[in-house]
């Protein structure tokens, strides 16, 4: 099996974890506000990874340099901006529009790859991104065309998530996966703490009544271990073997997995347009994985020459 196939399957597994934990997180943030929740979540994940490195790979700390810290902090900044802009945007816009606009990162990544990394996207990636964008529109019930300040903040969220994919692809092959992930996670945690004190009642982070709730600790345990530590370790480790456009298409499956798990575990019902949207996203991802049209054409010409 090719490295890119293994990388894409690993990222699909990460996307499933993110989508599957959506219901758990939604329950938790009804007691602990989003930035405060993410501050605790990313702090626990960072401490877990720090303990792991100290116990199993202590010599790895010798590779920690200002270049590694700078790269990890740059990745963490874009990741934090994605979470923060989405949270602010949801105060002013609907969930369906936020879901669709956030998913536009699937279209922005090939564009940014071309402008920043000078990587020309394949025809398959472009068609797959278009299918996924239409799928996200149907999945979210068809967001209306009006545009307000909340939509603008969510669009900045889409830009941030797209840039996070780009910078991860750029630095993942240059530095230690574990060190990059650790610095990135602690950067997000620090920024979440800072902005939680600014925008939220951050005292809830130390509120015993809140912390005693099983929903909060269940969500923190699952998200810090699986959806943060393991997920970003895997993304940082394998993204060097695939393209940013593929990563964006795979991550477009997150709302599909979220809808399916909500249907199975929370009894939420999916509309026909949601099923159609999920199918379009899946088709776009599969189309991007097919050999390029140019390769099909070359193979066809080779067979024709052999037969003649």
C-alpha positions as CSV (number, residue, x, y, z in Angstrom):
1,X,0.0,0.0,0.0
2,X,1.4,3.4,-1.0
3,X,2.4,5.9,1.7
4,X,-0.2,8.4,0.4
5,X,-3.0,5.9,0.7
6,X,-1.9,5.1,4.3
7,X,-1.7,8.8,5.1
8,X,-5.1,9.5,3.6
9,X,-6.7,6.6,5.6
10,X,-5.0,7.8,8.8
11,X,-6.4,11.3,8.2
12,X,-9.9,9.8,7.5
13,X,-9.7,8.1,10.9
14,X,-8.8,11.4,12.5
15,X,-11.7,13.1,10.8
16,X,-14.0,10.3,12.1
17,X,-12.8,11.0,15.7
18,X,-13.5,14.7,15.3
19,X,-16.9,14.1,13.9
20,X,-17.8,11.5,16.4
21,X,-16.9,13.7,19.4
22,X,-19.1,16.5,18.3
23,X,-22.1,15.4,20.3
24,X,-19.9,14.9,23.4
25,X,-18.4,18.3,23.1
26,X,-21.8,20.0,22.5
27,X,-23.0,18.6,25.8
28,X,-19.9,19.8,27.7
29,X,-20.0,23.3,26.4
30,X,-23.5,23.8,27.8
31,X,-21.7,23.9,31.2
32,X,-18.2,25.2,30.3
33,X,-17.9,27.9,27.6
34,X,-16.1,27.0,24.4
35,X,-12.8,28.9,24.8
36,X,-12.6,27.8,28.5
37,X,-13.3,24.2,27.5
38,X,-10.6,24.3,24.8
39,X,-8.1,25.9,27.2
40,X,-8.5,22.9,29.6
41,X,-8.7,20.4,26.7
42,X,-5.5,21.6,25.0
43,X,-3.6,22.0,28.3
44,X,-4.4,18.4,29.3
45,X,-3.4,17.2,25.8
46,X,-0.1,19.2,26.0
47,X,0.7,17.8,29.5
48,X,-0.1,14.3,28.3
49,X,2.3,14.6,25.4
50,X,5.0,16.3,27.5
51,X,4.8,13.4,30.0
52,X,5.0,10.9,27.1
53,X,8.1,12.5,25.6
54,X,9.7,12.8,29.1
55,X,9.1,9.1,29.8
56,X,9.7,7.5,26.4
57,X,11.8,9.9,24.3
58,X,13.7,12.3,26.7
59,X,16.6,12.8,24.3
60,X,14.1,14.3,21.9
61,X,14.2,17.5,24.0
62,X,17.7,18.0,22.7
63,X,16.1,18.7,19.3
64,X,13.9,21.5,20.7
65,X,15.1,24.7,19.1
66,X,13.8,28.1,18.3
67,X,13.0,27.0,14.8
68,X,10.9,24.1,16.1
69,X,9.2,26.4,18.6
70,X,8.5,29.0,15.9
71,X,7.1,26.4,13.4
72,X,4.9,24.8,16.1
73,X,3.7,28.2,17.4
74,X,2.8,29.3,13.8
75,X,0.8,26.1,13.4
76,X,-0.9,26.6,16.7
77,X,-1.7,30.2,16.0
78,X,-3.7,29.3,12.8
79,X,-5.4,26.4,14.6
80,X,-6.5,28.7,17.5
81,X,-7.7,31.3,15.0
82,X,-9.9,28.7,13.4
83,X,-11.5,27.7,16.7
84,X,-11.8,31.3,17.9
85,X,-13.3,32.9,14.8
86,X,-15.8,30.0,14.5
87,X,-16.9,30.5,18.2
88,X,-17.3,34.3,17.7
89,X,-19.1,33.8,14.4
90,X,-21.6,31.4,15.9
91,X,-22.8,34.3,18.1
92,X,-24.2,36.1,15.1
93,X,-25.0,33.5,12.4
94,X,-26.8,30.1,12.2
95,X,-25.1,26.8,12.7
96,X,-26.0,25.7,9.1
97,X,-24.4,28.7,7.5
98,X,-21.4,28.3,9.9
99,X,-21.0,24.7,8.9
100,X,-21.1,25.5,5.2
101,X,-18.7,28.5,5.3
102,X,-16.2,26.6,7.5
103,X,-16.3,23.8,5.0
104,X,-15.2,26.2,2.3
105,X,-11.6,25.5,3.4
106,X,-11.9,22.6,1.1
107,X,-11.8,25.1,-1.8
108,X,-9.4,27.5,-0.2
109,X,-6.6,24.9,0.4
110,X,-5.9,24.2,-3.3
111,X,-5.9,27.9,-4.0
112,X,-3.5,28.6,-1.1
113,X,-1.3,25.7,-2.1
114,X,-0.9,27.3,-5.5
115,X,-0.3,30.8,-4.3
116,X,1.9,30.0,-1.3
117,X,3.5,26.6,-2.0
118,X,3.4,26.9,-5.8
119,X,1.7,23.5,-6.0
120,X,-0.6,23.3,-8.9
121,X,-3.7,21.2,-8.0
122,X,-4.7,18.2,-10.1
123,X,-7.9,18.3,-12.2
124,X,-9.2,15.5,-9.8
125,X,-8.5,17.6,-6.8
126,X,-10.4,20.7,-8.2
127,X,-13.4,18.6,-9.3
128,X,-13.4,16.8,-5.9
129,X,-13.3,20.1,-4.0
130,X,-16.2,21.5,-6.1
131,X,-18.2,18.3,-5.3
132,X,-17.4,18.6,-1.6
133,X,-18.4,22.3,-1.6
134,X,-21.8,21.5,-3.1
135,X,-22.1,18.6,-0.7
136,X,-21.5,20.9,2.3
137,X,-24.2,23.3,1.0
138,X,-26.7,20.5,0.8
139,X,-25.6,18.9,4.1
140,X,-26.2,22.2,6.0
141,X,-29.7,22.5,4.4
142,X,-28.7,25.2,1.9
143,X,-27.4,28.3,3.6
144,X,-29.1,31.5,2.4
145,X,-27.1,33.9,0.4
146,X,-27.2,36.9,2.8
147,X,-23.9,37.8,4.5
148,X,-23.6,39.3,8.0
149,X,-20.7,39.9,10.5
150,X,-21.0,36.4,11.9
151,X,-20.5,34.9,8.4
152,X,-17.4,37.1,8.0
153,X,-15.9,35.7,11.2
154,X,-16.7,32.2,10.2
155,X,-15.1,32.8,6.8
156,X,-11.9,33.9,8.7
157,X,-12.3,30.6,10.5
158,X,-12.2,28.8,7.1
159,X,-9.2,30.7,6.0
160,X,-7.5,29.9,9.3
161,X,-8.2,26.1,9.0
162,X,-7.0,26.2,5.4
163,X,-3.7,27.9,6.5
164,X,-3.3,25.4,9.3
165,X,-3.3,22.6,6.7
166,X,-0.8,24.5,4.5
167,X,1.7,25.3,7.3
168,X,1.4,21.8,8.7
169,X,2.3,20.4,5.3
170,X,5.2,22.8,5.0
171,X,6.8,22.1,8.5
172,X,5.8,18.4,9.1
173,X,8.7,17.1,7.1
174,X,11.3,19.5,8.6
175,X,11.0,18.9,12.3
176,X,10.2,16.2,14.9
177,X,6.5,15.3,14.8
178,X,6.1,15.0,18.6
179,X,7.9,18.3,19.3
180,X,5.9,20.2,16.7
181,X,2.6,18.8,18.0
182,X,3.5,19.6,21.6
183,X,4.4,23.2,20.8
184,X,1.3,23.6,18.6
185,X,-1.0,22.2,21.4
186,X,0.5,24.4,24.1
187,X,0.2,27.5,21.9
188,X,-3.5,26.8,21.4
189,X,-3.9,26.3,25.1
190,X,-2.2,29.5,26.1
191,X,-4.2,31.6,23.6
192,X,-7.4,29.9,24.7
193,X,-6.7,30.8,28.3
194,X,-5.8,34.4,27.4
195,X,-9.0,35.0,25.3
196,X,-11.2,33.0,27.8
197,X,-10.3,35.6,30.5
198,X,-11.0,38.4,28.0
199,X,-14.3,37.2,26.4
200,X,-15.8,34.6,28.8
201,X,-16.3,34.0,32.5
202,X,-13.1,32.0,32.9
203,X,-13.8,31.4,36.6
204,X,-15.9,28.5,35.4
205,X,-12.7,26.6,34.7
206,X,-12.2,26.4,38.5
207,X,-15.9,26.1,39.3
208,X,-16.2,22.8,41.3
209,X,-19.9,22.5,40.4
210,X,-19.0,22.6,36.7
211,X,-15.9,20.3,37.0
212,X,-17.9,17.7,39.0
213,X,-20.3,17.2,36.1
214,X,-19.5,13.8,34.3
215,X,-20.4,15.3,30.9
216,X,-17.6,17.8,31.2
217,X,-14.9,15.3,32.2
218,X,-16.1,12.7,29.7
219,X,-15.7,15.3,26.9
220,X,-12.3,16.5,28.3
221,X,-11.0,12.9,28.5
222,X,-12.1,11.9,25.0
223,X,-11.1,15.2,23.3
224,X,-7.8,15.7,25.0
225,X,-6.6,12.1,24.4
226,X,-8.1,11.1,21.1
227,X,-9.3,14.3,19.3
228,X,-6.3,16.4,20.3
229,X,-3.1,14.5,21.3
230,X,-3.6,11.5,19.0
231,X,-5.3,13.4,16.2
232,X,-2.7,16.2,15.8
233,X,0.2,13.7,16.2
234,X,-1.2,11.7,13.3
235,X,-1.9,14.7,11.1
236,X,1.6,16.1,11.7
237,X,3.2,12.7,11.1
238,X,1.4,11.7,7.9
239,X,0.6,14.9,6.1
240,X,4.1,15.0,4.6
241,X,3.0,12.0,2.5
242,X,-0.1,13.5,0.9
243,X,-1.1,16.8,-0.6
244,X,-2.9,19.7,1.2
245,X,-5.8,19.4,-1.3
246,X,-6.3,15.8,-0.3
247,X,-6.2,16.7,3.4
248,X,-8.9,19.4,2.9
249,X,-11.1,17.0,1.1
250,X,-10.8,14.3,3.8
251,X,-11.5,16.9,6.5
252,X,-14.7,17.8,4.7
253,X,-16.0,14.5,5.9
254,X,-16.1,15.8,9.5
255,X,-19.7,17.1,9.3
256,X,-20.8,13.9,7.6
257,X,-19.4,11.8,10.4
258,X,-20.9,14.3,12.9
259,X,-24.3,13.9,11.3
260,X,-24.1,10.1,11.2
261,X,-23.0,9.8,14.8
262,X,-25.7,12.2,15.9
263,X,-28.2,10.1,14.0
264,X,-26.9,6.9,15.6
265,X,-26.2,8.1,19.2
266,X,-28.5,11.1,19.7
267,X,-31.4,10.1,17.6
268,X,-31.2,13.1,15.3
269,X,-32.9,12.6,11.9
270,X,-31.2,13.5,8.6
271,X,-33.1,15.3,5.9
272,X,-32.9,14.0,2.3
273,X,-30.7,17.0,1.4
274,X,-28.3,16.0,4.2
275,X,-28.0,12.5,2.9
276,X,-27.4,13.9,-0.6
277,X,-24.8,16.3,0.7
278,X,-22.9,13.6,2.5
279,X,-22.9,11.4,-0.6
280,X,-21.5,14.4,-2.7
281,X,-18.7,14.9,-0.2
282,X,-17.8,11.2,-0.2
283,X,-17.9,11.2,-4.0
284,X,-15.6,14.3,-4.1
285,X,-13.1,12.6,-1.8
286,X,-13.2,9.4,-3.8
287,X,-12.8,11.2,-7.1
288,X,-9.7,13.0,-5.8
289,X,-8.2,9.6,-4.9
290,X,-8.6,8.3,-8.5
291,X,-5.6,8.4,-10.9
292,X,-5.5,11.7,-12.7
293,X,-7.2,12.2,-16.1
294,X,-3.8,12.7,-17.6
295,X,-2.7,9.3,-16.3
296,X,-5.8,7.6,-17.6
297,X,-5.2,9.2,-21.0
298,X,-1.5,8.0,-21.1
299,X,-2.5,4.5,-20.1
300,X,-5.2,4.5,-22.8
301,X,-2.7,5.6,-25.5
302,X,-0.1,3.0,-24.3
303,X,-2.7,0.2,-24.6
304,X,-3.7,1.5,-28.0
305,X,-0.1,1.6,-29.3
306,X,0.5,-2.0,-28.0
307,X,-2.7,-3.3,-29.6
308,X,-1.8,-1.7,-32.9
